Amino acid sequence: MSRVLAGFDQAPTHRQLPFIWQLLLMVLVIAGIALGAISVNAELLRARLSEHRFSELQVFSDRINDSMYRLETRAQLMAQYGIASHLLRQQQLNIDPLKSFMQQLLATESSFRKIAILDIEGNTILSQGQDTYFHLTRRKLQSLIADLDPGEVFSSPLQLEGGRAHRYMIAPVSGSPHGARAMLFTVEMAESWTKFKAVDGSDGTPLVLVDARGNCFSINRGDDSDIGQSPLPGRHPDLWQAMQQNDFGQLAKGNFHYIYMQVRPGSQSPLYLVTFLENNTQHPLVQRYQRQITVAALVLILVLARLMWHRRYQEDHSRGRARAERLLEQLYHGTQGLLIFNSEGRCITANPAASSQLDLQPDRLQDRRFRHLFDSDNLGVDMIWQLIRGSGYWEGRLVVRHQPQLVVKTNIRAIPIEDNERLFLLTLEEGRQQLDMEQQLRQLEQLTDSASGLALIDGHQRIRHINPALGRILSQPEERLCGTHWLTLLQLTTPDLELSLNHQLANRGYWQGALWFRRGDGGVVRCLANLHQGEAIGQDDSYQVLTLTPLMDQKLDDAVSAGQRPRHNLARVLQQGQPNSALILFSQSHPNALATFNDSDALLFRQHQLVQLLDGALPKDAMLGEEGEIGETAVLLPGWNDSDATTLAANLIQLLDEGGLREDLTIGLAQSAPGQPWHTLLDNARAAVVRATLSGQAYCQAHTRNSA
């Protein structure tokens, strides 16, 4: 039956852990799948974007070629038909009309920055516009004009300097009677790209032009692109080397994916288009897909968690019913008293052990209410039943109503059957043997005429019951002693005491020795202590019986009688707002006094002689400490300063010599401060004792002030 109950208690905990792990595993799997899908989608989209960028570079390359060809055609038309027809109509060269005509040509094509008419020697006949980037010599112009064929236009390589893209063109002029042989055009190429400055306006992908020397010109981002305006060979040598070896391609380096293409493949002065993708920058499509996948994963987690919870609830419900059925089947096979109550508090059934323990027939237990069967000395039985129904568990002692002298220890727990239906199993944990033991204990409590003190100590070494004689010996009431660890009542103790007690109790079953006990009135009493191990009934019901017999040593009893001066709790006195006070600490050295309990008699004898001597020598306002460390006697002088306390200590030395207490006694002095804690004041006095001992003085006269 105990194994069934233990399984019932532990089953919910063991079922809870697998469910939590299953739920966590489900969340991790779905999160892993979602993160994998997001990562794969990002990689696929990055590949698609790189392909899309490459196709856009092809379109943009065609646009550049078309714009350059259009400018060449425009220059040729201006040279052959515009200027030539204007010059042929005039018999002599008129400068002003020609200047006006050339200004109209500059205004017609916004890309032209300068137009000049040249003769066969390369000299300038007429020039309109300004250009600060090209400085062509006359010899170079003469060479270019001489090599021109009719209808041919010379186009210079594109130069990327000063944050701009420049080139110049030379177109021949034929049939001019005024010596004009060619026209020079300087062109700002960026003016022809104003209508298509971005490959893809949605993501702002950068687009950079690179000439044959590696100079860069950013078309759509200015100076904020990764490639920027600096020469490409110095900043990205790997990319520049790949561009020199291939006309087009892609290069992944670090956090960037570069895409490049040569605008005019095979040209002596090639021109490149370069763009790149940043791997850490997510595309809007990737972000939207991530949001969709995240929402879908969260919805899936919620749905699966709800299904798993419902499945777990069904399993718990079925297991609960199965446990209840097994519990009822094994109810009558146990030796421990068991009763089952319904939610209304009526007894449904009870096994024969419960009938025997309660001394009632099974038919009288059937359908009997809980409140009619039991009673309680502490709480009302109705309140106990409400606590059981609310918490599902209760443990304590109940009185059997038809036998008020019969008190049983019970354990009640709830068994869930349906959603809102529970049964309550009451277990009687005490048998006849434990009842007999309690009767013996009550007989021990009735030993009021005994001169020896008796105490019942539980397994935790705490006093459970005492007889009146023990209270008289220790001068303490029963309610103060009950629940106290009995070793704390000793005046002197050692770390090996409890170990020695446990060792002898385990081997011999008893321990005997002389011990000093503190009394409630501040004194001490020396007793012969006998500790016997009782017979344990159950796992948690071990107990011990302590017997104390006072030892009346006449010499010691006369010297260690309680003084007339009352004892005070000095820490509490200081907390009550007392004025600045002085503390005198008398410390007796005891290097070997705590070796054994019997060796401590001399120390206690001397300490109580000191108390008796101080009782008549101290002023009336002096307060004697209630308790302290072994060999220490504290005296508080409210309103005194350390100088007066030093004088008093000096006067007491002669008195101590006369009483034979001067040897191995050191006096420490300390001055309290407003709001100073008690332990700080006591530590200062102990420090003064140490300094006085090291200096060989009877008291710490030189170290009493805080400044010393």
C-alpha positions, -999 to +999 in steps of 0.1 A: +000+000+000+029+024+008+043+017-027+010+025-043+008+058-024+044+067-032+037+060-068+006+082-066+026+111-051+054+109-076+035+102-107+025+138-115+061+150-111+075+123-134+048+129-160+054+167-160+091+164-168+087+144-201+060+167-212+082+198-207+110+181-226+087+171-254+073+206-256+108+221-256+120+196-283+089+205-305+097+242-302+134+236-310+125+215-341+101+240-355+124+269-347+153+250-365+131+243-395+120+280-396+156+293-393+167+268-420+140+279-444+148+315-437+185+309-444+179+289-475+155+315-488+181+343-481+207+323-500+184+317-530+173+353-531+209+365-529+217+343-559+187+356-578+196+392-569+232+387-582+218+373-615+193+402-617+221+427-610+242+411-638+213+414-663+208+450-652+245+458-658+241+445-694+212+469-699+231+498-684+261+490-705+240+493-736+226+526-724+261+539-719+272+528-753+240+543-768+246+576-751+282+577-762+273+569-798+245+595-797+270+622-786+294+612-814+266+614-840+256+647-826+291+661-828+294+649-864+262+665-874+272+698-858+306+697-876+293+687-910+260+705-913+258+731-886+292+749-887+300+741-923+267+755-937+271+785-915+306+792-927+297+786-964+270+812-963+295+839-952+322+852-976+342+864-947+344+852-911+321+871-888+329+864-852+298+876-835+272+857-854+293+826-852+297+829-814+260+833-811+255+802-832+280+782-811+263+793-779+230+779-793+248+746-800+260+745-763+225+751-751+211+724-774+232+697-759+237+699-721+265+674-721+288+697-742+310+719-720+332+735-747+331+738-785+362+750-805+368+754-843+403+743-853+424+748-885+447+723-901+475+732-878+455+726-847+451+763-839+419+775-824+399+798-847+369+802-823+361+787-789+330+788-768+325+774-733+350+764-706+368+732-697+394+729-669+401+692-673+416+688-708+448+707-718+455+695-754+487+707-771+486+721-807+509+693-819+485+666-806+455+683-821+473+687-855+481+649-853+446+640-846+431+663-873+456+649-899+446+613-891+408+620-894+390+606-924+359+624-938+329+613-918+350+600-889+348+612-853+376+607-829+364+599-793+389+600-765+389+574-736+366+582-707+384+600-679+372+598-643+388+628-625+376+653-599+345+634-592+333+636-628+333+616-660+349+635-690+358+628-726+365+649-758+356+644-794+371+658-827+349+659-858+362+670-893+348+700-912+350+699-950+346+727-976+351+757-953+366+787-971+378+802-938+404+775-930+382+755-906+392+718-907+378+703-874+357+709-844+367+700-807+340+690-783+345+684-745+318+664-729+305+659-693+291+623-696+272+625-663+247+648-679+236+620-702+230+596-672+206+617-652+176+598-663+189+563-652+210+568-621+200+535-604+200+499-615+171+491-590+155+520-572+138+497-546+170+487-528+194+514-539+221+491-551+253+511-558+266+514-594+302+524-600+321+532-633+358+522-634+382+533-662+413+515-675+435+531-648+412+520-619+397+554-612+361+552-598+330+572-604+299+564-584+268+570-605+240+568-580+254+569-544+281+596-544+309+590-519+290+566-496+296+534-516+320+507-505+342+512-536+340+550-533+361+575-553+396+561-545+414+541-571+403+505-572+437+487-575+449+501-541+417+494-522+404+461-538+434+445-555+416+411-558+387+426-576+408+447-599+429+416-608+397+397-616+384+425-638+417+426-657+415+389-664+378+386-673+354+408-692+326+400-667+321+379-636+314+379-599+337+379-568+327+371-532+350+387-506+343+392-469+308+406-464+304+418-500+295+401-533+309+421-563+295+419-598+314+435-627+312+439-665+333+456-692+313+482-712+333+479-744+350+445-745+382+444-765+387+482-764+422+495-758+408+517-731+381+496-714+354+509-692+339+488-664+306+488-645+307+474-609+280+468-584+279+448-552+256+432-526+261+434-488+255+400-472+245+415-438+219+438-454+186+420-458+165+426-488+129+437-482+117+405-497+139+385-473+125+405-443+089+400-455+095+363-459+111+361-424+081+377-409+058+353-426+079+323-416+081+335-380+043+340-377+037+306-393+061+290-368+045+307-338+010+296-349+023+260-355+039+260-320+007+272-304-014+246-322+010+217-314+014+228-278-024+229-274-027+194-290+001+180-268-015+196-237-048+180-245-032+147-251-013+150-217-046+159-200-063+128-214-034+106-203-034+121-168-071+116-166-069+080-176-039+074-153-057+090-124-087+068-128-065+037-131-045+047-099-078+053-080-090+019-091-058+002-081-059+021-048-094+008-041-084-027-050-055-028-026-072-009+001-082-039+021-048-057+018-028-032+039-020-032+075-023+006+079-056+022+087-072+038+056-105+056+051-119+072+019-142+102+021-161+119-007-162+156-014-192+160+010-171+146+039-189+112+041-169+081+046-173+058+016-152+029+028-126+018+053-103-011+056-103-035+086-071-020+100-089+014+103-119-002+120-096-020+145-075+012+152-106+034+157-124+005+176-155+008+153-173-017+132-171-012+094-209-007+092-207+021+117-179+038+096-200+036+064-215+069+054-203+086+086-193+123+083-158+135+090-170+160+116-189+133+134-160+110+135-131+133+145-124+164+165-095+187+170-080+205+200-063+233+180-086+241+150-122+234+145-129+202+126-150+221+100-121+244+094-098+214+090-121+199+064-122+232+045-084+233+045-083+197+032-107+205+003-089+237-006-053+225-006-058+188-012-034+178+017-034+180+055-013+164+082-019+165+119-035+150+150-072+143+154-092+133+184-116+103+180-150+116+191-163+084+207-130+080+225-117+114+235-086+099+251-076+084+217-055+109+196-044+096+162-019+111+138-035+114+103-024+122+068-051+132+043-046+138+006-069+143-024-073+118-053-086+134-085-112+112-103-131+135-127-127+171-137-145+185-106-146+153-085-121+142-059-118+115-032-099+121+000-077+093+014-072+095+052-042+075+065-039+066+102-001+067+108+000+058+145-005+024+160-011+010+194+026+009+202+030+047+197-001+053+218+015+032+246+047+053+243+027+085+247+010+071+277+045+063+292+055+099+284+025+113+302+035+091+332+070+107+331+054+141+332+035+132+363+067+127+383+062+160+401+076+149+434+110+139+420+139+162+430+155+154+396+145+172+365+132+152+336+131+163+300+120+144+268+142+153+238+132+145+203+154+134+174+164+170+166+179+175+201+151+198+211+132+197+244+097+184+239+083+179+275+097+187+310+085+180+345+081+209+370+113+199+389+134+207+358+118+242+356+127+248+393+163+237+388+168+260+358+145+288+371+128+289+337+091+283+328+081+253+307+069+273+277+104+289+274+122+256+276+100+236+252+114+238+217+148+249+228+180+229+218+191+215+251+228+221+244+222+258+243+214+257+280+250+248+289+273+275+303+304+259+289+306+238+258+331+224+233+328+214+196+334+178+206+306+176+231+278+167+207+301+142+189+310+125+222+273+124+232+262+108+199+291+083+200+283+071+235+246+070+230+250+049+198+274+024+215+262+023+251+227+038+250+234+064+277+257+092+287+266+106+321+286+136+333+287+168+353+276+199+334+271+236+341+236+250+331+225+286+328+196+296+351+168+320+341+179+344+369+214+349+355+231+323+377+245+289+370+239+255+385+261+224+384+242+192+377+248+155+371+233+148+337+221+114+326+210+110+289+193+078+279+183+067+244+147+057+241+133+030+219+125+044+185+090+037+172+088+045+135+113+064+114+109+099+129+099+091+165+133+085+182+136+103+215+159+107+245+153+112+283+175+137+301+178+136+339+194+165+359+204+161+395+219+193+412+254+188+427+255+207+460+293+215+463+292+236+496+324+256+489+314+264+453+277+269+462+286+295+488+308+315+465+286+312+434+253+323+448+233+348+429+242+385+436+219+412+446+226+434+416+202+427+387+215+416+353+208+437+322+207+432+285+233+458+276+226+457+239+189+466+246+200+493+270+221+510+244+193+508+218+169+527+241+188+560+235+211+561+265+237+589+266+273+583+259+285+554+281+317+537+291+322+499+290+345+481+314+353+445+303+369+421+328+386+393+309+400+362+326+425+342+307+416+305+304+440+287+280+431+252+292+398+258+310+377+243+282+396+211+278+370+192+297+338+201+316+354+194+350+383+217+344+359+246+340+349+247+376+378+269+387+371+294+359+334+297+369+343+299+405+367+328+399+342+345+376+314+344+402+338+356+429+345+386+407+308+393+402+303+392+440+332+416+446+319+440+419+284+439+434+296+459+464+323+480+447+305+494+416+284+526+416+247+523+419+241+533+382+265+506+369+248+478+350+261+443+350+258+423+318+233+395+316+255+371+298+287+372+278+316+350+265+333+325+288+357+344+312+342+379+303+323+402+327+309+434+312+299+465+332+282+494+315+284+529+331+257+551+315+267+588+312+303+581+321+333+591+300+364+570+295+385+592+318+362+585+348+360+548+338+398+547+338+399+561+373+374+536+385+394+507+369+425+519+386+407+519+420+394+484+414+428+469+409+437+472+446+404+457+455+411+428+431+445+422+447+429+421+481+404+395+469+430+374+452+415+379+417+443+400+403+461+372+386+453+365+349+427+393+349+429+421+324+406+452+322+396+468+288+379+501+285+357+515+256+337+546+250+303+544+232+293+569+205+258+581+195+241+554+174+270+530+178+260+493+177+265+472+208+288+447+191+311+475+179+315+488+215+322+453+227+348+447+200+365+479+210+367+468+246+381+434+236+407+451+214+417+472+245+421+440+264+444+426+238+465+458+237+467+458+275+478+422+275+505+428+249+518+459+268+518+440+301+494+464+318+467+455+343+441+475+323+442+494+291+447+529+304+466+542+274+442+529+248+408+538+261+400+568+239+388+564+203+417+586+191+444+564+207 
